[in-house]
Amino acid sequence: MFVALAVLRVVVLAYAVGLNLYRGVDRFDHPAAGYAVLAAMVGWSVLMIVLTTVMRRRDAGLVLADLAVALGVLALTPVVKGPWFEASIPGFWVMAALLTCAVRFGTLGGLGAGLLIGGLDLAQRQEIAGTTIGNDFLLLIGGPIVGLLCRSLQQMAHERDQAERAAAAAEERARLARVVHDGVLQVLALVQRRGGELGGEAAELGRLAGEQEVRLRSLIRSQDAVLDTAPVELLGQLGRLALRPGVEVVVPAGTVDLPGPVVAELVAVVGACLDNVTRHVGEGAPAWVLAEVLPDVVVLTVRDEGPGIPPGRLEEAAAQGRLGVAESIRGRIRDLGGTAELTTGGFGTEWEFTVPRTSPGAAG
């Protein structure tokens, strides 16, 4: 807002100086004083632009000093031009001080500045014309309106920032929860359960494992990191999965640049599927990863030739609190705005993930 005010200062200053020179400063009762007032207006405008935009000083004292200078120049008009003046020396130049008060102090600041400027302008005139009343009325209502808009914009920006921080924190907590849920947390839960069943020293180990599980879940909930959205090339990241025993990765030529978090989540989803192949089919079991790049979406397919997933197995696992597929796979894809389709049977298991290409700079 203060940058916009700096531009406004230049415009209204040029208008005020040009208008006074055009009408003739030599016609003033005191021409030398008139030139001095115009020079003071130029100097003060330059000083305020430097202080508010370059040095970023926007304190109340400086804003009130700006208003005082505007009122002082306005008050000098009958002295310099003569008591029967028609147009004041500063003219619309006082708008800069008025709107600065509105931006800095809000609605009441704009109203107060408008009352002072308009009241002084009317009080020192010998004759009051209709145009003068109209101009002062515009100043009177303009200040409060600008102040109200500035306060509303500031409140909206504050609420937006809070919402973005909360959304980023929630997204990061969910991502971390998926990362550790099928690993550390499930192992700790298993140790706690089995320790209680075995009793003795194992029970103490189970109790300690339970405490660590609680602490880890608390750490995930308190995580407040904001993800880096710098673009990352997807196909090359997927190609690295071919280093796993038995895994074959097929990707098209070219590159696909997506935001870093999107690439990380997609690679993690495929990795989770391959982990399941290793766990349920066997170490080094054959698996295929296929990437298909379309104009609006990226389609990833992960397939194996294992025994398939028995009917009801995923629902049973979710009911028991084992959320590997629900969170590590489907949850990730859901958060990316995509879809996950599972086909399974005696022929094996096939996942198909469709995710929109959210990066404006992505190239296939």
C-alpha positions as CSV (number, residue, x, y, z in Angstrom):
1,M,0.0,0.0,0.0
2,F,2.8,2.4,0.8
3,V,4.4,1.8,-2.6
4,A,1.1,2.7,-4.2
5,L,1.0,5.8,-2.0
6,A,4.4,6.7,-3.3
7,V,3.2,6.6,-6.9
8,L,0.2,8.7,-5.8
9,R,2.5,11.3,-4.2
10,V,4.3,11.7,-7.5
11,V,1.1,12.1,-9.5
12,V,-0.6,14.6,-7.2
13,L,2.6,16.6,-6.7
14,A,3.1,16.9,-10.5
15,Y,-0.5,18.0,-10.8
16,A,-0.2,20.6,-8.0
17,V,3.1,22.1,-9.1
18,G,2.0,22.1,-12.8
19,L,-1.3,23.8,-12.0
20,N,0.2,26.5,-9.9
21,L,2.9,27.3,-12.5
22,Y,0.3,27.3,-15.3
23,R,-2.0,29.8,-13.4
24,G,1.0,31.9,-12.5
25,V,2.9,32.0,-9.3
26,D,3.8,35.6,-10.1
27,R,0.2,36.6,-9.5
28,F,0.4,35.6,-5.9
29,D,0.6,38.3,-3.3
30,H,4.0,36.9,-2.3
31,P,5.5,35.1,-5.4
32,A,8.8,34.2,-3.7
33,A,7.0,32.6,-0.9
34,G,4.9,30.7,-3.4
35,Y,7.9,29.2,-5.1
36,A,9.3,28.3,-1.7
37,V,6.1,26.5,-0.7
38,L,6.2,24.5,-4.0
39,A,9.8,23.6,-3.4
40,A,9.0,22.5,0.1
41,M,6.2,20.3,-1.3
42,V,8.6,18.7,-3.7
43,G,11.2,18.1,-1.0
44,W,8.8,16.7,1.5
45,S,7.3,14.4,-1.1
46,V,10.7,13.0,-2.0
47,L,11.6,12.6,1.7
48,M,8.3,10.7,2.5
49,I,8.8,8.4,-0.5
50,V,12.3,7.5,0.6
51,L,11.3,7.0,4.2
52,T,8.2,4.9,3.6
53,T,9.4,2.8,0.6
54,V,13.2,2.6,0.8
55,M,13.7,2.8,4.5
56,R,10.3,1.3,5.2
57,R,9.5,3.7,8.1
58,R,5.7,3.7,8.6
59,D,5.5,4.7,12.3
60,A,2.7,6.9,13.7
61,G,4.9,9.9,14.3
62,L,6.0,10.1,10.7
63,V,2.4,9.7,9.4
64,L,1.2,12.5,11.7
65,A,4.1,14.7,10.7
66,D,3.0,14.1,7.0
67,L,-0.5,15.3,7.9
68,A,0.9,18.3,9.8
69,V,2.9,19.4,6.8
70,A,-0.1,19.1,4.5
71,L,-2.2,21.2,6.9
72,G,0.7,23.7,7.2
73,V,0.9,24.1,3.4
74,L,-2.8,24.4,3.2
75,A,-2.9,27.1,5.9
76,L,-0.2,29.1,4.1
77,T,-2.4,29.5,1.0
78,P,-4.3,32.7,2.1
79,V,-1.0,34.2,3.3
80,V,0.9,33.5,0.1
81,K,-1.9,33.9,-2.5
82,G,-4.1,36.4,-0.7
83,P,-7.3,36.0,1.3
84,W,-9.5,35.9,-1.8
85,F,-7.9,32.8,-3.3
86,E,-10.0,30.3,-5.4
87,A,-7.7,27.2,-5.4
88,S,-5.4,26.3,-2.6
89,I,-1.7,25.9,-3.3
90,P,-1.5,22.1,-2.5
91,G,-4.7,21.2,-4.1
92,F,-5.1,17.5,-4.4
93,W,-1.5,17.1,-3.0
94,V,-3.1,16.8,0.5
95,M,-4.6,13.4,-0.6
96,A,-1.3,11.7,-0.1
97,A,-1.2,12.6,3.6
98,L,-5.0,11.8,4.0
99,L,-4.6,8.3,2.5
100,T,-1.4,7.6,4.4
101,C,-3.4,8.3,7.6
102,A,-6.1,6.0,6.4
103,V,-3.7,3.2,5.6
104,R,-1.8,3.6,8.9
105,F,-4.7,4.2,11.3
106,G,-7.7,2.7,9.5
107,T,-11.2,4.1,9.3
108,L,-10.9,6.5,12.2
109,G,-7.6,7.8,11.0
110,G,-8.9,8.5,7.5
111,L,-12.0,10.2,8.9
112,G,-10.0,12.4,11.3
113,A,-7.6,13.5,8.6
114,G,-10.5,14.2,6.3
115,L,-12.2,16.4,8.9
116,L,-9.0,18.3,9.6
117,I,-8.1,19.0,6.0
118,G,-11.6,19.7,4.8
119,G,-12.4,21.8,7.9
120,L,-9.3,23.9,7.5
121,D,-9.9,24.4,3.8
122,L,-13.4,25.7,4.4
123,A,-12.5,27.8,7.4
124,Q,-9.9,29.9,5.7
125,R,-12.0,30.8,2.6
126,Q,-13.7,34.1,2.2
127,E,-16.2,32.6,-0.3
128,I,-17.2,29.0,-0.5
129,A,-18.1,27.6,-3.9
130,G,-20.0,24.5,-4.7
131,T,-16.9,22.8,-6.2
132,T,-15.0,23.4,-3.0
133,I,-17.7,21.7,-0.9
134,G,-17.7,18.8,-3.3
135,N,-14.0,18.3,-3.2
136,D,-13.8,18.5,0.6
137,F,-16.8,16.0,0.8
138,L,-14.9,13.6,-1.4
139,L,-11.9,13.9,0.9
140,L,-14.1,13.3,3.9
141,I,-15.6,10.1,2.7
142,G,-12.5,8.9,0.8
143,G,-10.4,8.6,3.9
144,P,-12.7,6.3,5.9
145,I,-13.4,4.1,2.9
146,V,-9.7,3.6,2.2
147,G,-9.1,2.9,5.9
148,L,-11.8,0.4,6.1
149,L,-10.6,-1.4,2.9
150,C,-7.0,-1.5,4.2
151,R,-8.1,-3.0,7.6
152,S,-10.3,-5.6,5.7
153,L,-7.4,-6.6,3.5
154,Q,-5.0,-6.9,6.4
155,Q,-7.5,-9.1,8.3
156,M,-8.1,-11.3,5.2
157,A,-4.3,-11.6,4.6
158,H,-3.8,-12.6,8.3
159,E,-6.6,-15.2,8.1
160,R,-5.3,-16.6,4.8
161,D,-1.8,-17.0,6.3
162,Q,-3.2,-18.8,9.3
163,A,-5.2,-21.1,7.1
164,E,-2.3,-21.9,4.9
165,R,0.0,-22.6,7.9
166,A,-2.7,-24.9,9.4
167,A,-3.2,-26.7,6.1
168,A,0.5,-27.2,5.6
169,A,0.9,-28.4,9.1
170,A,-2.0,-30.9,8.8
171,E,-0.7,-32.1,5.4
172,E,2.8,-32.6,6.8
173,R,1.4,-34.5,9.9
174,A,-0.6,-36.8,7.7
175,R,2.4,-37.4,5.5
176,L,4.7,-38.3,8.4
177,A,2.0,-40.5,9.9
178,R,1.8,-42.5,6.7
179,V,5.6,-42.7,6.5
180,V,6.0,-44.2,10.0
181,H,2.7,-45.9,10.6
182,D,3.5,-49.2,8.9
183,G,7.1,-49.2,10.2
184,V,8.0,-47.9,13.6
185,L,4.6,-47.5,15.1
186,Q,3.3,-50.9,14.2
187,V,6.5,-52.5,15.5
188,L,6.2,-50.6,18.8
189,A,2.5,-51.6,19.0
190,L,3.4,-55.3,18.3
191,V,6.1,-55.2,21.0
192,Q,3.7,-53.6,23.5
193,R,1.0,-56.2,22.8
194,R,3.3,-59.3,22.8
195,G,5.2,-58.0,25.8
196,G,2.0,-57.9,27.8
197,E,1.0,-61.4,26.7
198,L,4.4,-62.9,27.6
199,G,4.7,-61.1,31.0
200,G,7.8,-60.8,33.1
201,E,10.6,-58.7,31.7
202,A,8.9,-58.8,28.3
203,A,6.0,-56.9,29.9
204,E,8.4,-54.1,30.9
205,L,9.7,-53.9,27.4
206,G,6.2,-53.8,26.1
207,R,5.4,-50.9,28.5
208,L,8.5,-49.0,27.3
209,A,7.5,-49.6,23.7
210,G,4.1,-48.2,24.4
211,E,5.5,-45.1,25.9
212,Q,7.7,-44.5,22.9
213,E,4.8,-45.1,20.6
214,V,2.8,-42.4,22.4
215,R,5.8,-40.0,22.2
216,L,6.3,-40.6,18.5
217,R,2.6,-40.0,17.7
218,S,2.8,-36.7,19.7
219,L,5.9,-35.7,17.7
220,I,4.0,-36.3,14.5
221,R,1.0,-34.2,15.7
222,S,3.3,-31.3,16.7
223,Q,5.1,-31.3,13.4
224,D,4.7,-27.9,11.7
225,A,7.0,-28.0,8.6
226,V,6.0,-26.4,5.3
227,L,6.8,-28.5,2.3
228,D,9.1,-27.2,-0.4
229,T,7.2,-26.9,-3.7
230,A,10.3,-26.6,-6.0
231,P,9.8,-28.8,-9.2
232,V,11.4,-32.2,-9.4
233,E,11.7,-34.5,-12.4
234,L,9.4,-37.6,-11.8
235,L,10.5,-40.2,-14.3
236,G,14.1,-40.2,-13.2
237,Q,13.1,-40.7,-9.6
238,L,10.9,-43.6,-10.6
239,G,13.7,-45.1,-12.6
240,R,15.8,-45.5,-9.5
241,L,13.3,-48.1,-8.2
242,A,14.7,-50.5,-10.8
243,L,17.7,-51.0,-8.5
244,R,15.4,-53.2,-6.4
245,P,15.8,-56.9,-7.1
246,G,13.2,-58.2,-9.5
247,V,11.7,-54.7,-10.3
248,E,11.4,-53.5,-13.9
249,V,10.5,-49.8,-14.5
250,V,9.2,-48.6,-17.9
251,V,8.9,-44.9,-18.4
252,P,8.4,-42.8,-21.6
253,A,11.0,-40.6,-23.1
254,G,11.2,-37.0,-21.9
255,T,10.8,-35.4,-18.6
256,V,7.9,-34.7,-16.2
257,D,8.5,-31.9,-13.8
258,L,6.1,-31.8,-10.8
259,P,6.3,-30.1,-7.4
260,G,8.8,-31.8,-5.1
261,P,6.2,-33.0,-2.5
262,V,4.1,-34.6,-5.3
263,V,7.1,-36.5,-6.7
264,A,8.1,-37.6,-3.2
265,E,4.6,-38.9,-2.5
266,L,4.3,-40.7,-5.8
267,V,7.6,-42.4,-5.4
268,A,6.7,-43.3,-1.8
269,V,3.4,-44.8,-3.0
270,V,5.1,-47.0,-5.6
271,G,7.7,-47.9,-3.0
272,A,5.0,-49.0,-0.6
273,C,3.5,-51.2,-3.3
274,L,6.9,-52.8,-4.0
275,D,7.4,-53.3,-0.2
276,N,4.2,-55.2,-0.1
277,V,5.4,-57.4,-3.0
278,T,8.6,-58.2,-1.1
279,R,6.6,-58.9,2.1
280,H,3.8,-61.0,0.7
281,V,5.2,-62.5,-2.5
282,G,8.9,-62.9,-1.7
283,E,12.3,-61.3,-1.8
284,G,13.2,-60.5,-5.4
285,A,9.8,-61.4,-6.7
286,P,9.1,-59.9,-10.2
287,A,7.3,-56.6,-10.2
288,W,6.6,-54.0,-12.9
289,V,6.3,-50.2,-12.7
290,L,4.8,-48.5,-15.7
291,A,4.5,-44.7,-16.1
292,E,2.2,-43.1,-18.7
293,V,2.2,-39.4,-19.2
294,L,-1.0,-37.7,-20.5
295,P,-1.6,-34.0,-21.1
296,D,-3.4,-33.5,-17.8
297,V,-2.6,-36.5,-15.7
298,V,0.2,-39.0,-14.9
299,V,-0.8,-42.7,-14.7
300,L,1.4,-45.1,-12.7
301,T,0.8,-48.8,-12.7
302,V,2.4,-51.3,-10.3
303,R,1.9,-55.0,-11.0
304,D,3.1,-58.3,-9.6
305,E,2.4,-62.0,-10.2
306,G,1.8,-63.0,-6.6
307,P,-1.2,-64.9,-5.2
308,G,-3.3,-61.7,-5.0
309,I,-5.1,-60.2,-2.0
310,P,-7.8,-62.4,-0.4
311,P,-11.3,-60.8,-0.3
312,G,-11.8,-58.8,2.8
313,R,-8.2,-58.8,3.8
314,L,-7.7,-55.0,3.4
315,E,-10.9,-54.2,5.4
316,E,-9.8,-56.6,8.2
317,A,-6.4,-55.0,8.3
318,A,-7.9,-51.5,8.6
319,A,-10.2,-52.7,11.4
320,Q,-7.2,-54.0,13.3
321,G,-5.4,-50.6,13.0
322,R,-3.0,-51.7,10.2
323,L,-3.5,-48.9,7.8
324,G,-0.6,-49.5,5.3
325,V,-2.9,-49.6,2.2
326,A,-5.4,-47.2,3.6
327,E,-2.9,-44.5,4.4
328,S,0.5,-45.3,2.8
329,I,-1.1,-45.9,-0.6
330,R,-4.7,-44.7,-0.9
331,G,-4.2,-41.8,1.5
332,R,-1.3,-40.4,-0.3
333,I,-3.0,-40.6,-3.7
334,R,-6.2,-39.0,-2.2
335,D,-4.2,-36.1,-0.8
336,L,-2.7,-35.5,-4.2
337,G,-6.2,-35.2,-5.7
338,G,-5.8,-38.5,-7.6
339,T,-7.5,-41.9,-7.7
340,A,-6.2,-45.4,-6.8
341,E,-7.7,-48.5,-8.4
342,L,-6.9,-52.0,-7.2
343,T,-7.2,-55.2,-9.3
344,T,-6.3,-58.4,-7.6
345,G,-6.8,-62.1,-8.0
346,G,-5.0,-65.4,-8.8
347,F,-3.1,-63.6,-11.6
348,G,-1.5,-61.2,-9.1
349,T,-2.1,-57.6,-7.9
350,E,-2.2,-54.5,-10.0
351,W,-2.5,-50.9,-8.7
352,E,-3.3,-48.0,-11.1
353,F,-2.8,-44.5,-9.8
354,T,-4.0,-41.4,-11.7
355,V,-2.7,-38.1,-10.5
356,P,-3.2,-34.6,-12.0
357,R,-0.2,-32.8,-13.3
358,T,-0.3,-29.8,-11.0
359,S,3.0,-28.2,-12.0
360,P,2.6,-25.3,-14.6
361,G,6.0,-26.0,-15.9
362,A,5.6,-29.7,-16.4
363,A,6.8,-31.0,-19.8
364,G,6.2,-34.4,-21.2
